[in-house]
Structure formats: C-alpha cells, structure tokens
Amino acid sequence: MTIEILVPHLPESVVDATVVVWHKQQGERVEKGENLIDLETDKVVLEVPALESGILSEIVKKEGAIVEASEVLALLEPISATVQQESVEEKVTLDVEVELGGEVALSPAVRRLINEHHLNPHDIKGTGKQDRIIKADVLTFLEQQKEKEASVDKIIITTPTESRILREEEKVVAPSVVDDGLRPEQRVPMTRLRAKVAERLLQAQQNAAMLTTFNEVNMDAVMSLRKQYQGRFQDKHDIKLGFMSFFVKASIEALKKFPAINASIDENDILYHGYYDIGIAVTSPRGLVVPVVKDADQLDFAGIEKSINGFGLKARGGTLSYDDLKGGTFTITNGGIFGSMLSTPILNPPQCAILGMHGIKDRVVVEEGEMVIRPMMYLALSYDHRLVDGREAVQFLVMIKECLESPAHLLLNI
C-alpha cells in the first residue's frame, strides 16, 4: 500500500513553506525515521522523516516548490510490500526467464528500472543467484552514477551574500551575468528567513516611532568578577561565565522598574507582560535569528549561560525549533562580537525596545578628577516612542549601567 508523505502541521502564523532540499532521490531506499526533506519556513527549517522503510517511488514536490500543510510531498512504497512483490516477480521469472541471443535475464521489476533510467544491464554487476541482477544492484548503480556526476559537475561559487542550505552534492547556480569574465553577477532568490527578516525590519521602521538613546558602561567590575570566579564557576556548572548573563540580569532588573519597556502595543491597547522572556539575537548559516530565554528572571547565571549556549549550538546546526523562537518581550543583540563600536539596533516587533551591546575597548576616562584607563562599552537602547517616553528610556539605560558597574545590585537584589 502506497504511503503519502505529507507536509507536516506548520507552526502558528506560518502559512506555507519552501522545499529546500531532498535528501533522498526517487527510486532510493529509505529507512523508517530517516530525514527525507528539509522544508524552510520564515522561522525554522522543518525535517520530514519517513514514516516507514521502503522505496521513494515518486517525488511530487520538487526543490524550490511552495507547499502548504497536508500537501503531498512524495509517495513511498513500504519495504514489506516491495520485498513481497519482488519475491513473487522473481519466483515467476525464474520459471519463465530464458537467455536468448546473449541477452541478460531480468525480472520485471529490474527491467522496469533499467528501462526508466535508460541503462545498459551489461554495465551492472549482479549479486543475486548465478550473478543475476536484482533491484538493489540497479539502485546501487544509479547512486554511484549520481556521485560520479556530482564530482565532475560540481561548481562552487563563494559570495558574501546569504546562501541557501545546500547538500554537498547540490550544484550551485553559476553567475547569471558575466561581462568579459571580469564582472560576475549572481542572482539568487531570498531565503524565506531573509525575506521575513527584511519584512519585519521594514515594518519596524514604518510602523513604530523608533528612537535610540546611548550610554557607556565601565566593564571593569564585571571583568574582574569573571576573572576571579571563572574557574570555580566552570567547575561547578560546566559552562563558562560570559558577559551575556550579566546583561540579561541587568536588563530584567531595569524592566521590573520600567514595565512599559517590557510591554507591547496591540492596536489601541497596551499589553503589559508580567514575565520576562528575553530574546538573544544570534547568527546562523541562514541569517539572524532570535531565540528566546523563557522566564529568564527565574534562572540563575548558570541557567542563562546554558540556555544561550544551547541556542548557539542549535543555530549553527540548523536545529532551532519554532518554540525556541516564539514570543519574547525584550531583545538583546551583541554586535561587539563582530567588532562593532556603536550601532542603532532595530526593534523586533511587537516588542517596543531592544538593547545593543558593543565592543569593549580600553579608553581614557575621568574618575575623581584623574584620568584613568578603563574597559568601556557603548550601550544603545532603541525604543518605540509611542509607548516609551525619552525619560524612561534614558533612566532604563542608566539603571543597566549601574547594575553592571556594581554587580552587587544583581547578586543582592538591591
């Protein structure tokens, strides 16, 4: 009985998905639970596993196709039915097969495969009884031919633009326009994620009264604390003590004092959130994603660091789920890891504020009338002026600065 491979239920607010890559080709054998295809939405990449072991008899939706939930992606012939059919065909064939004129004796199933792919049976090594060619021999031969073609035809073009998720065997399209071989151009479609990011960033600028306020923070106290306790912290919690946990904790303390910055606008209403789900902007091979640390106020430093580290591993491996990205009441982005000194982060709708961290640089500052060198970082808070007043935004950033320059605020909750 043929099994239909369907598009799984899509996450809430996701209408459709794009077929990114088939990991199995038509006619290949698959095992139960093996990933057949990657579907890309504007949030995550979904994997569609095989429901049963069998032969992928037909691919209905090719790579690049737009699909909706419950649409048929492919047809799968269960392995039990396939084996049973082959055994019957081979039994009948053994009774009637005769080699005439030097022709190779083939079962109906094998002959059908050879005719479909225009193969020469003399090129295929048989492993059946008396060196007869069986169906597995043909599938193995086809796979070997694909590997040879991929190794010969593979073209790799490195560009700074965001690339699609590709298999090793997949060909990359050559430049679409070439001028005397010196001015190559490449036209590639936007990934679903990049298109969604572009849409949301444009939406944030068009639909919000966005403003940014800046401040600077002396990171000496945090750096000294990390240096003093890094070894003991890592031994106990099996995770490094980073900067981000300090910023998450400081942000939560400031959000508690200024609840409007943890709120969002819903048409003519203001939604004040009584919880603190902190989004952490991270980069992935697909682009910028913002996984969310749920109920971050209930986590200690180690819990926050483990959550962020786990998100980073998932982002690089392309395994972030929709639940990892869902929600968020406030976002933190760290451009400093790329060398940024100062920037104006863009809001992550429907949130009304985002904190930007930047690089730590030794600079000369004045303390008690004397010039001293301190590790300084610029902070940037972008906010929606429709909901947050300038006074609140400035005081919010000042409170973060105070918490970081005197970490006792975070440890003693004062």
Order of alpha helices (4+ residues) and beta strands (2+ residues): beta-beta-beta-beta-beta-beta-beta-beta-alpha-alpha-alpha-alpha-beta-alpha-alpha-beta-beta-beta-beta-beta-beta-alpha-alpha-beta-beta-beta-beta-alpha-alpha
